[in-house]
Amino acid sequence: MHYCDDDLRRFEAEGAAALPPAAEQGFVEHDGARIWFSIYGAGTPVLLLHGGLGHSGNWGYQLAPLLEAGHRVVLVDSRGHGRSTRDKRPYSYELMASDVLAVMDRLQLHNAALVGWSDGACISLVLARQAPARIAGVFFFACNMDPSGTKAFEATPVIDRCFARHRKDYAELSATPDDFDDFVADVGEMMRTQPDYSAADLSAIRVPVAIVHAEKDEFIKMEHAEYLARSIPSAELIPLQGVSHFAPLQRPEVFNGAMLAFLERIRPAGS
């Protein structure tokens, strides 16, 4: 039976599937923050970068399929999210991208594929432009690269359930468990004003990119996804039917099928 949690009732109540014990986990001290990571498996490396307000545990339904496909999987909690800390500076995607590079350096990962969801997708494309030699490809799901790409916000029960889960997880994982409302305000300010990539910026991205857009995405315009796919030279557009911004939680088989197919296409020969 296929797993389905379209209304996120199970996610609100239980979270995503629990992650198994990691082969290694720890923190990287970088630029005023402690960035948490964990590692699983062996094979071609893939970094999973979660969405805004979330944490690495939101990838619970993606880990096992990636390991079965022969990947070494690295999870990273973004600066100020999950177990990672932050300093007093405003959030920026560039700063969080530099944190990911610091984790890669610590783990001696010279090149890796990135799977990014929402804010994690933006971080992934920033890295693809700034450090292309380190990035094998980007699976970019559910984000914008300039402010025109977002829809006007409309609260829904699905969004409310996701937000409630984020609040609970923040209280359990964060080094500042009572600061959730300030955390939301600070991340929200970043989302409203960043990123602001031009078409020329996008055209400078030379790694393989999958622009993945959910049919029912609550936040990102379909025409923006189409624009990104046109503007990035090595990009393809992949639509996901029947799901929304929360596809990795709602219907993992739909999301995972597209993700694994892309990673297989960019896998180095013989690996």
N, C-alpha and C positions, 0 to 999 in steps of 0.2 A: 504494500500500500504506500502510495506516495505521501510524503510529509507535506502538510499544508497548514499554514497559520496566517491566512490572509488578513485577519482582523487583529493580529498580534496579541490575542488574549493569553495564549500560552507564554509568549515572550514576556509580557507584563508580569505574569505570575511567577515564572520560573527562570527567566533569562534564556539565552541560547543553550545548546547542548554544552555540557561541562567539558572543559579542556582536560586532556589527560596529563599526567606528570611530564614535565619537559625534560629533555636531555640536559639542558642547561638553561638557567635564567639568572638575571642579575640586573645591574644598573650600569650605565655609562654616564660618567660625570662630563657634562658638556655645556659650556657657555651659560653658566648660572643655573643649570637644572640637572636633575638626576633622571635619566631616561631609561625606563624599564624595557627589557626585552626577554623573549624566551625562544628556544630553538627546539625543533623536532625533526627527526628523520635524517636521511642522507640522499644526495643526488643533486640535481640542478636547483640552485637556490631561488626561492620566491619569498619576497617580503609582503606581508599583508598589513595594509594601513587602513585603520578603521575610520569611521565618520565622526563628525563633530559631536561633542558631548558624550560620545561612547568610549569604548575601550576594547582591548584585544579579545576579550571574552566574547564579543559579538560575532566572532568568526567561528563559533563552535561547530557549525554545520559544514564548514569548508575544509577544516584541517584534515580529517580522515581521507576524503577523496584525493587531496593533494599528496598525502603520504603514499597512498596506494598507487598514484601515478608516478612515483619515483622522484619526488621533490624534497629538498631540504627546506623546511618552512621556518621563517623567522617572523615572530609577532613583535610589534613595537607599540607601546602606549605613547601616543603623542604628548608633547610637552603640556603639563597641567592636567592631563586626562588619565584616568585609571590610577595606576601606581606611580606615574611620572610626576615630578614636581615642576615648578616654574619659578622665575624671579618676578620682579615687578614690571618688567617691560610689557608693552602691549603684545598680544598674539600677532604673529605673521606667518604666512605660509612659507616664506623663505627661511625664517628661523627654524621652523619645524622640519623643513627639508634638510637643513644643515644637521639637525639632530639625527635624522635617519642616516646620513652619510657617516656620522660619528659612530653609530652602531655598526654599520658595514665595516668601517675601519677597525673597530675593536674585534670583530669576528673575522677579519681578513677576507672579506667578500669583495673581490675586485670587480665583479659584475653579477647582477641579479635582475630578475624580472620583478616588477611591482604590480600588485593587485590593490587598487585603491577604491574606496567606497566614499562618496561624498567628499568631505574635506580631505580624506586620504587620497582621493583621486587627484585633487588639485595639487597636493604635495607631490604626488608622483609625477605629474607633468612638469612642475617646477624643477624637479630633479632631472627629468629627461632633457630639459633645455639647458640647465646649468652644468650638468655632469654627464653628458651622453655616453662617455666611455664606460661609465659604471652601470649603465642601465640597459638590460637586454631587450626590454619592451615594457609597455604600460597597458594594463587592463583598467581602463578609466570608466568607472561606473557612477553615474548620478551626480554630476557636479557641473558647475559653470566655470568659465575662465575670464569672464568680465561681468559686471553687474547687470547687463541687459539680458543675461541668460536665465534669470530667475522669474518665477511667477509671483504674483501678489500672494502673500501668506493667507491661508484660510485654515483655521483649526479644524481638525477632524478627530473622531474617536481613535483612529489608528495612530495619529501623531501624538495624541494625549497619552495613549498607553505606552508608546515608546518613550516619551518624556518621563513618565512615572518610573519606568524601569531605569532610565539613566539616573534619575535622582537617587533611587535606592542604591544602585551600584556605586555611585560617587561617594555616598556616605560610608559604604563598606570598604572601599579601596583607597580613597584619597588620603594624602597626608594632611589635608585641610578639610575634613569631612563636613564642617558646618558652613562652608563657603560656596555651596552649590549655586545660589542665586547670583552671587557676584561672578562666578565662573561662567554661567550662562550669559550674563550681560557682556562680559569681556569677549567671549567667543562670538557672540552675536554681532558685536561691533566689527570684528574681523570679517565675518561673513557678509555684512552689508557693504563693506568698502573694498574688499579684496576678493580674488585677484582682479587685475585689470589688464589682461594681456591684449595686445593689439593683434590684428591679422599678421603683421610682420613678425611679432613675437612667436606666434603659432607656427609660422612657416619656417622658423629656425629649428623646430623640433624634428630631429632626423631619425629617431628610433621608431620601431614598429609600435603602433598604438591602436587599440580597440576602443572606440567610443561607444559605450554600451548605455542604452537608454531604455528605461522601463515604460511600457505603454501607459501606465497610470501614475507616473511620477508626480508627486504633490508639489515639488519645488522647482524643477528644471523644465524649461521649454524644449519641446521636440525640435523646433527650428534651430535652437542653439546647438543641440547635439549635431544636427546636420551641418551647421556652419563649422563646428570644430572638425568634423570629419573631412570637409572640403578644404579646410585651411591648413591642416597638418599633412605634410607630403606623404608620409607612410601610414596614414590612418585608414581604418575601415569603420563603418557604422554597423553596429549589431543591435537590433531591437529585441527586447524581451517582452513577450506577450503575457497579459493576464496578471502582471505584478506591478508593484509601485516602487517608490524610493527604498523600500525595505525588503527588496527581493531576496537577499541572502538569508533572511529570516523567514519570509513568507513561503517561498517555494524553492528550497535549496537546490533541487535537481535542475530546475530551469537555469538558475544562476551558475551552478557548478558546471553544467554542460558547456555553456559558452566560455567560461573561464578556462576549463581544461583544454578545450579545443584551441583556444588562442595560445596557451602556453606550449602546447604540442607543436604548433606551427612555428614558434620562435625558438624551440629547443635546439641547441647546437647538435649537429650531426654526430652520431656515435655516443651521445650521452644518455 
